[in-house]
Amino acid sequence: MNQLILHLGSNQGLRHHQLLRARQLLRTRIGPEIRCSSCYETSAWGLEDQAPFLNIALLLDSPLSALEVLGVCQAIENEMGRQRSVHWGPRNIDIDIIAYNDAVIQTPRLTLPHPHLQNRRFVLVPLAEMLPNWQHPVLHKTASELLEECPDEGAVVRV
């Protein structure tokens, strides 16, 4: 089995319901959920003039390859009505692969670990809560260390 870390976010519709529905679909299609962070409300990142997000981190076991996981995540986003009209824009669901085992992957479709995770407090807070000692395979720092060094000062509040 492969261990993967996912980050889920929603800032449209019934945000909490969107996250619960995505978790259910991920468990069914990717594999068992090992751990889930608390839920956090966060400021929008990138395109800041939009509603706040709810975010969680998940740890799952899966027999799927990293590219298969990406395909499933994108299929779930599409099934749930995700619109990709504005880069970093509002979305009812966003599912990002943060890490896949200790793999370092760089393809046209997928880069792992997620190339921006160390710069995003909204990713690092739930990750560091869930897996404080997870080690970034390229930067060789734990999730807690990355959070301490994160330049992002956006609000992240447990709800």
C-alpha positions in Angstrom: 0.0 0.0 0.0 1.0 3.6 -0.7 0.6 6.4 1.8 -0.6 9.7 0.4 -1.3 13.1 1.9 -4.2 15.1 0.4 -5.3 18.6 1.1 -9.0 19.5 0.6 -10.5 23.0 0.4 -13.9 24.6 -0.3 -15.1 28.1 -0.4 -18.5 27.8 -2.2 -21.8 26.4 -1.2 -22.1 24.3 1.9 -18.3 24.1 2.5 -18.4 21.6 5.3 -20.7 19.3 3.4 -18.5 19.5 0.3 -15.5 18.4 2.4 -17.4 15.5 3.9 -18.7 14.4 0.5 -15.2 14.5 -1.0 -13.8 12.5 2.0 -16.5 9.8 1.4 -15.7 9.6 -2.3 -11.9 9.5 -1.7 -12.3 6.6 0.9 -14.4 4.7 -1.6 -12.2 5.2 -4.7 -8.7 5.7 -3.4 -8.5 3.7 -0.1 -8.9 3.8 3.6 -8.5 7.1 5.5 -5.8 6.7 8.2 -6.0 10.2 9.7 -7.7 13.5 9.2 -6.8 16.9 10.5 -9.1 19.3 12.2 -11.0 21.7 9.9 -9.6 25.2 9.5 -11.1 28.4 8.0 -8.5 30.2 6.0 -8.2 33.4 4.0 -8.2 32.9 0.2 -4.7 32.6 -1.3 -3.6 33.9 -4.7 -6.8 35.6 -5.7 -7.7 37.1 -2.3 -11.0 38.9 -3.1 -13.2 35.9 -2.4 -14.9 34.0 0.4 -12.8 32.2 3.0 -12.0 28.5 2.6 -12.5 25.5 4.8 -9.5 23.2 4.6 -8.5 19.8 5.9 -5.6 17.4 5.4 -6.0 13.6 5.0 -3.7 10.7 5.2 -4.8 7.7 3.1 -3.6 4.2 2.2 -4.0 3.3 -1.5 -3.0 0.6 -4.0 -3.1 3.2 -6.7 -0.2 4.9 -8.4 0.3 8.7 -8.0 -1.0 9.4 -11.5 -4.0 7.2 -10.8 -4.7 9.1 -7.6 -4.5 12.4 -9.5 -7.0 11.1 -12.0 -9.4 10.0 -9.3 -9.1 13.4 -7.5 -9.8 15.3 -10.7 -12.8 13.0 -11.5 -14.2 13.6 -8.0 -13.8 17.4 -8.4 -15.6 17.3 -11.8 -18.3 15.0 -10.4 -18.9 17.5 -7.5 -19.2 20.4 -10.0 -15.8 22.0 -9.8 -15.4 24.8 -12.3 -11.9 25.8 -13.4 -12.7 29.1 -15.0 -10.5 31.4 -12.8 -6.9 30.4 -11.7 -6.9 30.4 -7.8 -10.6 31.4 -8.0 -13.5 30.2 -5.9 -14.3 26.5 -5.9 -16.8 24.2 -4.2 -14.0 21.6 -3.9 -10.3 21.5 -4.4 -8.3 18.3 -3.9 -4.5 18.5 -4.0 -2.0 15.7 -3.6 0.6 17.0 -1.2 2.8 13.9 -1.0 2.9 10.2 -2.2 5.1 8.0 0.0 8.5 9.7 0.0 8.4 10.0 -3.8 9.8 12.9 -5.7 7.9 13.1 -9.0 8.1 15.6 -11.8 5.9 15.1 -14.9 3.9 17.4 -17.0 0.8 16.4 -15.1 2.1 16.0 -11.6 4.8 17.4 -9.3 5.3 15.8 -5.9 5.7 16.8 -3.2 3.4 19.7 -4.0 5.7 22.4 -5.2 4.2 25.2 -3.1 3.3 23.5 0.1 6.1 25.1 2.1 4.8 28.6 1.2 1.2 28.0 2.1 0.1 28.3 5.8 -3.3 27.0 4.9 -1.7 23.7 3.8 1.0 23.5 6.6 -1.2 24.1 9.6 -3.5 21.1 9.0 -0.5 19.0 7.8 1.6 19.9 10.9 -1.4 19.1 13.2 -1.9 15.7 11.5 1.7 14.7 10.9 4.1 17.1 12.7 7.1 14.9 12.0 6.4 14.2 8.3 9.6 14.9 6.4 9.6 16.7 3.1 11.7 14.5 0.9 13.4 17.4 -1.0 13.7 20.1 1.7 14.5 17.6 4.5 12.4 19.5 7.0 9.5 18.3 9.0 6.0 19.7 8.6 6.4 21.6 11.9 9.7 23.1 10.8 8.2 24.2 7.4 5.3 25.8 9.3 7.7 27.7 11.6 9.6 29.0 8.5 6.5 29.7 6.3 6.4 33.2 4.9 2.6 33.2 4.4 0.9 35.2 7.2 -2.7 34.4 6.1 -5.2 33.6 8.9 -5.8 29.9 9.7 -8.4 29.3 12.4 -9.6 25.9 13.7 -13.4 25.6 13.4 
